[in-house]
């Protein structure tokens, strides 16, 4: 067991030699790293948008990108780490002094990845739920929906990266088969869900995910019966972020974004349809898995870091609790990191990590006091609460720090010691980087995605002309083939053209109304979806 960083990992020299190794060692300096801040990556319905900006509406999610400067690095095949911050799925300030993509730990961790040669992204996601409601259905249901919608956002970000790599000229120079998600606290719930949630029954088939009592309004203003699922995919879309589409009025809001018709049922804006949401690896610092049964053979590789005494996200399994007026109210039972990683190992989803992990840190992580099965890929931290009678005062996020003048930190149990927090991050990197490296070096990672995409692409004869000015022709291979539908999106993922297919092998698109620029044409056929970049010049 790791006690207050008393055990440090061995250096990588014994494993990888004396030369510096990209993606393992910091081969770039702080001065070599550039940042691209406030970059929108998706658009979606945010029901908890504050009244000061107009209340519920479509709003963008943003990301901050950190990477080596092109002036010092010419690599065009970089892996990506996407980092999701903590914050209890509430706006920063409501749950404490952290909870944004600019949190100190988020920026520190992203810059450390960038100095190793990665593209690192700190991303926002939709937040807000009825945490203080004494109505169990409102509290639990809105919490589940918060996790669900943020999981859709995470997958939208993966699709945005992949679409820009495949169809947008790859401006970040990424390897779209080497995308890793890393989440802290509530971000850990996101990475667990994004790695495992892929079936309707997984969000609708459990009592804990269903209304206990009938309601005339439910969570989305329509009647529900006891036993109905909290997640209504007809309203919010599926777990990938497809379906439940909003209806647009054709006007714009005060912020210049598409206005939603509130009389329509849908509350989901589809981002980058037809692009794979798959990623290679999920890492969590705290958080938990909605249900152990979500895990299946073939899910992404998973690695966990967790404080054993975490009161709010259980290490093994247990109830998620939230404080309301000096009392704790239960939300939902979940599977903790140890349970999840044990199950992932049993399913052989971690086979790519098979190695003789006998460095000091790995040996300590397998201490049977907290890791009875000796699972290789979970790092437990042993940080007992100062007062055993108050277990909720534990320091469960020892890697965090913030401005000491921030009044939101007054009740935090983290000592807010910058040097100590960075030392914990040192240990986390010593543990996760060798495991990331084994995933990056796996020869067949992502081959299924490539093969599926290639087979669908080959089903097309051609899309022409490209560049185009006023029209584009789609021609399928074979007279019995069918175009089912076509969409064109700008490079932000906004749909700018939609047309039903004519159910034949040939279709002409009239695009004279579109402005010059790059677009993604998504063609749904009887054999799948194909995406291709189209340049419009006039």
C-alpha positions in Angstrom: 0.0 0.0 0.0 1.2 3.5 -0.9 1.3 5.6 2.3 1.8 9.3 1.8 4.3 8.7 -1.0 6.7 6.8 1.2 7.3 4.4 -1.7 8.4 5.8 -5.1 8.6 3.9 -8.3 11.9 2.8 -9.7 13.1 4.9 -12.6 12.4 3.6 -16.1 16.1 3.1 -16.8 16.0 -0.6 -15.8 13.0 -1.2 -18.1 13.8 1.1 -21.1 17.5 1.9 -21.0 19.3 5.1 -20.4 18.2 7.0 -23.5 15.2 9.2 -23.2 12.1 7.7 -24.7 9.3 9.6 -26.3 5.9 9.2 -24.4 7.9 7.9 -21.4 10.3 10.7 -20.5 9.8 14.5 -20.6 11.7 15.2 -23.8 10.4 18.7 -24.1 10.7 21.7 -21.8 7.9 24.0 -20.6 9.1 26.5 -23.2 8.5 23.9 -25.9 4.8 23.5 -25.1 2.1 25.5 -26.8 -1.5 25.8 -25.7 -4.7 26.3 -27.7 -7.3 27.4 -25.3 -11.1 27.7 -25.4 -11.6 25.5 -28.4 -15.2 24.3 -29.0 -15.5 20.6 -29.7 -19.3 19.9 -29.6 -22.6 21.5 -29.1 -25.5 20.2 -27.0 -28.5 20.9 -24.9 -27.6 22.2 -21.4 -30.7 22.3 -19.2 -28.9 23.8 -16.3 -27.5 26.8 -18.2 -27.9 29.8 -15.9 -30.6 32.4 -16.4 -27.9 35.1 -16.8 -27.2 33.7 -20.3 -30.8 32.8 -21.2 -31.4 29.5 -19.4 -31.6 26.1 -21.0 -30.3 26.1 -24.6 -27.7 24.7 -26.9 -24.2 25.5 -25.7 -20.7 24.4 -26.8 -18.3 22.3 -24.8 -14.7 23.5 -24.8 -11.3 22.0 -24.7 -7.8 23.3 -23.9 -5.1 21.7 -26.0 -1.4 21.3 -24.9 1.2 19.9 -27.3 4.8 20.3 -28.4 5.3 23.3 -30.6 5.7 22.5 -34.3 8.8 24.6 -34.1 10.5 21.9 -32.1 8.5 18.8 -33.0 7.6 17.5 -36.4 5.8 14.3 -35.3 2.5 13.8 -37.0 1.4 10.6 -35.4 0.9 11.6 -31.7 -1.3 9.7 -29.2 -3.9 11.8 -27.4 -4.8 12.0 -23.7 -8.1 13.6 -23.0 -8.5 14.7 -19.4 -11.9 15.2 -17.7 -11.8 17.3 -14.5 -13.5 16.6 -11.2 -16.4 18.6 -9.6 -19.3 16.2 -8.6 -21.0 17.1 -12.0 -21.8 20.6 -10.6 -20.5 24.0 -11.7 -17.2 25.0 -10.1 -17.8 26.6 -6.7 -20.9 24.5 -5.7 -18.9 21.4 -4.7 -15.6 23.1 -3.9 -12.7 25.1 -5.3 -12.1 22.8 -8.3 -14.3 21.6 -11.1 -13.1 23.1 -14.4 -10.7 22.3 -17.2 -8.4 25.0 -15.8 -8.0 23.3 -12.4 -4.4 23.2 -11.3 -4.1 19.4 -11.4 -5.7 19.2 -14.8 -3.3 21.7 -16.3 -0.3 20.2 -14.6 -1.1 16.7 -15.8 -1.8 17.8 -19.4 1.5 19.7 -19.5 3.3 16.7 -18.3 1.8 14.6 -21.0 2.6 17.2 -23.6 6.3 17.3 -22.5 6.4 13.6 -23.1 5.2 14.2 -26.7 1.5 13.6 -26.4 -1.3 15.9 -27.5 -3.1 16.5 -24.2 -6.6 17.9 -23.9 -8.4 19.2 -20.8 -12.1 19.2 -21.6 -15.4 20.5 -20.2 -18.6 18.5 -20.2 -22.2 19.2 -19.3 -22.8 19.6 -15.6 -25.7 20.1 -13.3 -28.1 17.9 -11.4 -30.6 18.2 -8.5 -28.0 17.3 -5.8 -29.9 18.9 -3.0 -33.3 17.4 -3.7 -34.8 15.2 -0.9 -36.8 13.4 -3.6 -34.8 10.2 -4.4 -36.1 10.0 -8.0 -35.1 13.6 -8.7 -31.7 13.3 -7.0 -30.8 9.9 -8.3 -32.3 10.3 -11.8 -30.8 13.7 -12.4 -27.4 12.4 -11.2 -27.6 9.4 -13.6 -28.5 11.8 -16.4 -25.6 14.0 -15.6 -23.2 11.1 -16.0 -25.0 9.9 -19.1 -24.8 13.2 -20.9 -21.2 13.8 -19.9 -20.4 10.3 -21.4 -22.1 11.4 -24.6 -19.9 14.5 -24.5 -16.7 12.4 -24.0 -17.6 10.2 -27.0 -18.4 13.4 -29.1 -14.9 14.6 -28.3 -13.4 11.3 -29.5 -15.4 11.6 -32.7 -14.3 15.2 -33.1 -10.7 14.3 -32.8 -11.1 11.3 -35.2 -13.1 13.4 -37.7 -10.4 16.1 -37.8 -7.6 13.5 -38.1 -9.3 11.6 -40.9 -11.2 14.3 -42.8 -9.9 17.6 -41.6 -6.3 17.4 -42.5 -5.1 16.3 -39.1 -4.0 19.7 -37.8 -2.9 18.3 -34.4 -0.9 15.5 -36.0 -2.6 12.8 -34.0 -2.9 9.0 -34.3 -6.6 8.6 -34.2 -6.2 4.9 -33.0 -4.2 6.0 -30.0 -6.8 8.0 -28.0 -6.7 7.7 -24.2 -9.3 9.0 -21.8 -8.3 10.0 -18.3 -10.7 11.3 -15.6 -10.5 12.6 -12.1 -13.3 12.2 -9.6 -16.5 12.8 -11.6 -14.3 12.5 -14.6 -13.5 9.0 -13.5 -17.2 8.1 -13.7 -17.1 9.5 -17.2 -14.1 7.4 -18.3 -15.5 4.2 -16.7 -18.9 4.8 -18.5 -17.4 5.7 -21.8 -15.4 2.5 -21.7 -18.3 0.2 -20.9 -21.8 1.6 -21.4 -23.1 0.4 -24.8 -26.6 -1.2 -24.3 -30.1 0.0 -23.5 -30.6 -2.5 -20.8 -27.5 -1.2 -19.0 -29.2 2.2 -18.4 -32.8 1.0 -18.2 -32.8 -2.6 -16.9 -31.8 -2.0 -13.2 -34.2 -1.0 -10.4 -31.6 1.6 -9.3 -31.9 3.3 -12.7 -35.7 3.4 -12.7 -38.3 5.6 -11.1 -39.5 4.4 -7.7 -42.7 6.4 -7.9 -45.0 7.7 -10.7 -44.8 11.4 -11.5 -46.8 13.8 -13.6 -43.7 15.5 -14.9 -40.7 13.2 -14.5 -37.2 14.6 -15.2 -38.2 15.9 -18.6 -41.6 17.3 -17.9 -43.8 14.4 -19.1 -45.6 11.7 -17.1 -43.7 8.6 -15.9 -44.7 5.4 -14.2 -42.9 3.6 -11.4 -40.4 1.3 -13.1 -39.8 3.6 -16.1 -36.1 4.3 -16.8 -34.6 7.6 -15.8 -32.8 7.8 -19.1 -35.4 8.2 -21.9 -33.3 7.7 -25.1 -36.2 9.2 -27.2 -35.5 12.5 -25.4 -31.7 12.5 -24.6 -30.4 10.1 -27.4 -28.5 6.9 -26.9 -25.3 6.3 -25.1 -23.2 7.3 -28.1 -25.0 10.6 -28.5 -27.2 9.7 -31.4 -31.0 10.0 -31.6 -33.4 12.1 -29.6 -32.5 15.0 -31.9 -33.5 18.5 -31.1 -35.7 20.4 -33.5 -34.3 23.7 -34.6 -36.4 26.8 -35.3 -34.0 28.2 -37.9 -33.3 31.2 -35.7 -30.4 31.9 -33.5 -30.1 32.6 -29.8 -28.7 35.7 -28.2 -25.3 33.9 -28.2 -25.6 33.3 -32.0 -26.2 29.6 -31.6 -29.0 27.5 -33.2 -32.3 28.0 -31.3 -34.2 24.9 -30.2 -38.0 24.5 -30.7 -39.2 23.6 -27.1 -42.4 22.0 -28.4 -40.3 19.1 -29.8 -39.4 16.2 -27.5 -35.7 15.7 -28.4 -33.0 17.3 -26.3 -29.9 16.0 -28.0 -27.7 17.6 -30.7 -25.9 15.0 -32.7 -22.2 15.7 -33.2 -20.1 14.0 -35.9 -22.4 11.1 -36.9 -20.9 8.2 -38.7 -17.5 8.6 -37.0 -16.3 5.9 -34.5 -16.4 6.7 -30.8 -13.9 4.0 -29.9 -10.8 4.7 -27.9 -7.9 2.7 -26.7 -7.6 3.1 -22.9 -9.4 4.6 -19.9 -7.7 5.8 -16.8 -9.5 7.0 -13.7 -8.3 8.9 -10.6 -11.2 8.1 -8.3 -14.8 7.8 -9.5 -16.7 4.6 -10.0 -18.5 2.3 -12.5 -22.3 2.5 -12.6 -22.7 -1.2 -12.5 -20.2 -4.1 -12.7 -22.3 -5.8 -15.4 -21.5 -3.0 -17.8 -18.0 -4.5 -18.2 -17.8 -7.0 -21.1 -15.0 -8.7 -23.0 -13.4 -6.4 -25.6 -13.9 -3.1 -23.6 -10.9 -0.7 -23.7 -7.9 -1.2 -21.4 -8.5 0.2 -18.0 -6.1 1.4 -15.3 -7.2 2.9 -11.9 -5.8 5.1 -9.1 -7.9 5.4 -6.0 -7.8 6.5 -2.4 -9.0 3.4 -0.4 -10.9 5.5 2.1 -12.7 7.6 -0.4 -16.1 8.3 1.2 -17.9 9.6 -2.0 -16.7 7.1 -4.6 -16.1 3.7 -3.0 -12.9 1.8 -3.6 -14.6 -1.6 -3.8 -18.3 -1.1 -4.1 -21.0 0.8 -2.2 -23.4 3.7 -2.1 -22.7 7.2 -3.5 -23.7 9.8 -1.0 -24.2 13.5 -1.2 -24.4 16.0 1.7 -27.6 18.0 2.2 -27.9 20.4 5.1 -25.4 18.5 7.3 -26.8 15.1 6.4 -25.8 12.5 3.8 -28.4 11.2 1.4 -27.8 8.2 -0.8 -27.8 8.4 -4.6 -27.0 5.0 -6.1 -24.9 1.9 -5.5 -21.8 1.6 -7.8 -18.8 -0.6 -8.4 -15.5 0.9 -7.3 -12.2 0.8 -9.0 -11.0 -2.4 -7.4 -14.2 -4.2 -8.4 -14.0 -2.8 -12.0 -10.3 -3.5 -12.6 -10.6 -7.0 -11.1 -13.5 -7.8 -13.5 -11.7 -6.2 -16.4 -8.7 -8.5 -15.7 -11.0 -11.6 -15.4 -12.4 -10.7 -18.8 -8.9 -10.5 -20.2 -9.4 -7.0 -21.3 -6.0 -6.1 -19.8 -4.0 -8.8 -21.7 -2.1 -6.1 -23.6 -0.6 -5.1 -20.2 0.8 -8.5 -19.4 4.3 -8.0 -18.1 6.4 -8.9 -15.1 5.4 -5.8 -13.1 8.1 -6.1 -10.4 9.1 -2.5 -10.0 8.7 -1.2 -6.4 5.6 0.8 -7.1 3.7 -2.1 -8.7 4.7 -4.5 -5.9 3.5 -2.1 -3.3 0.2 -1.5 -5.2 -0.5 -5.3 -4.9 -0.4 -5.2 -1.1 -3.0 -7.8 -0.2 -4.4 -5.6 2.6 -6.1 -3.6 0.0 -5.6 -5.5 -3.2 -6.4 -9.2 -2.2 -6.3 -10.6 -5.7 -3.0 -8.9 -6.6 -4.5 -7.1 -9.6 -1.6 -5.3 -11.4 -3.3 -2.3 -12.7 -4.9 -0.4 -9.8 -2.8 1.9 -7.6 -4.4 2.3 -4.1 -3.4 5.3 -1.9 -3.8 4.8 1.9 -4.9 8.1 3.4 -7.1 7.5 6.5 -9.3 10.4 7.7 -7.9 12.3 10.7 -11.1 11.4 12.6 -12.4 7.9 12.1 -15.8 9.1 13.3 -15.9 11.5 10.4 -14.9 9.4 7.3 -16.3 12.1 5.0 -13.3 14.3 6.0 -10.9 12.1 4.1 -8.4 13.6 1.6 -9.7 11.6 -1.4 -8.2 13.9 -4.1 -4.6 14.4 -2.9 -3.4 15.5 -6.4 -5.5 18.7 -6.2 -4.5 22.2 -5.2 -6.0 25.7 -5.8 -5.7 29.4 -4.9 -5.6 29.5 -1.1 -7.6 32.7 -1.2 -10.6 30.9 -2.9 -13.4 30.9 -0.3 -14.7 27.7 -1.8 -11.7 25.8 -0.3 -12.7 26.6 3.3 -14.3 23.2 4.0 -11.9 21.1 1.9 -10.1 18.3 3.7 -7.2 18.3 1.2 -4.3 20.2 2.8 -3.8 22.2 -0.4 -0.1 21.7 -0.4 1.3 22.3 -3.9 4.5 20.3 -3.4 2.7 17.3 -1.9 0.0 17.3 -4.7 2.7 17.4 -7.3 4.5 14.5 -5.6 1.3 12.4 -5.8 1.1 13.3 -9.5 4.8 12.1 -9.8 3.7 8.7 -8.4 0.6 8.5 -10.6 2.8 9.1 -13.7 5.3 6.5 -12.5 2.4 4.0 -12.4 0.4 4.8 -15.5 3.1 5.8 -18.0 4.6 2.3 -18.4 1.1 0.9 -18.8 0.2 3.6 -21.4 3.4 2.7 -23.3 2.5 -0.9 -23.6 -0.9 0.1 -25.0 0.7 2.4 -27.5 3.1 -0.3 -28.6 0.4 -2.9 -29.1 0.6 -3.8 -32.9 -3.1 -4.4 -33.7 -4.7 -1.7 -31.6 -7.7 -0.2 -33.5 -7.4 -2.6 -36.4 -11.1 -3.5 -36.2 -12.0 0.2 -36.5 -9.7 0.5 -39.5 -11.1 -2.6 -41.2 -14.7 -1.6 -40.6 -14.1 1.8 -42.0 -12.2 0.5 -45.0 -14.8 -2.0 -45.9 -17.6 0.6 -45.8 -15.4 3.1 -47.8 -14.8 0.5 -50.5 -18.6 0.2 -50.9 -18.6 3.6 -52.6 -17.6 4.1 -56.2 -16.9 7.8 -55.8 -17.9 11.2 -54.4 -17.2 14.0 -56.9 -16.2 16.6 -57.8 -13.9 17.6 -54.9 -13.3 20.5 -54.6 -16.9 21.4 -55.5 -18.8 24.6 -56.1 -22.5 24.1 -56.6 -23.2 20.3 -56.6 -21.7 17.0 -55.4 -22.5 13.6 -56.9 -22.6 10.4 -54.8 -22.2 7.1 -56.8 -22.5 3.7 -55.1 -21.0 0.5 -56.4 -23.8 -1.5 -57.8 -27.3 -0.7 -59.3 -29.1 -2.3 -56.3 -27.4 -0.1 -53.7 -29.2 2.6 -51.8 -28.4 6.1 -50.5 -30.5 6.4 -47.3 -29.5 9.9 -46.3 -26.8 12.5 -46.5 -25.5 15.2 -44.1 -22.9 17.9 -44.4 -21.2 19.4 -41.4 -18.8 22.2 -41.0 -15.5 21.4 -39.2 -17.1 22.2 -35.8 -19.6 19.4 -36.3 -22.6 21.7 -37.0 -25.0 20.2 -39.5 -25.4 22.7 -42.4 -27.1 20.4 -45.0 -29.4 17.5 -44.7 -31.3 15.5 -47.3 -33.1 12.2 -47.4 -31.7 9.6 -49.7 -33.4 8.7 -52.9 -32.9 5.0 -52.3 -30.9 4.5 -55.5 -27.2 4.1 -56.2 -26.8 7.7 -57.5 -27.7 11.0 -55.8 -26.9 14.6 -56.6 -26.5 17.2 -53.8 -27.2 20.9 -54.5 -24.7 22.8 -52.3 -24.6 26.2 -54.0 -25.9 27.9 -50.8 -22.8 26.8 -48.7 -19.9 29.1 -48.2 -16.3 28.4 -49.2 -14.5 26.1 -46.8 -14.0 22.5 -45.6 -16.9 20.3 -44.8 -17.5 16.7 -43.8 -20.0 14.8 -46.0 -21.6 11.9 -44.2 -23.4 9.4 -46.5 -25.6 6.8 -45.0 -25.9 3.8 -47.3 -27.5 0.3 -47.0 -24.0 -1.0 -46.0 -23.1 1.6 -43.4 -21.9 5.2 -43.1 -19.1 6.9 -45.0 -17.5 10.2 -44.2 -15.4 12.3 -46.6 -13.9 15.7 -46.5 -15.3 18.1 -49.2 -13.8 21.4 -50.0 -16.1 24.0 -51.4 -14.6 26.7 -53.6 -16.5 29.2 -55.8 
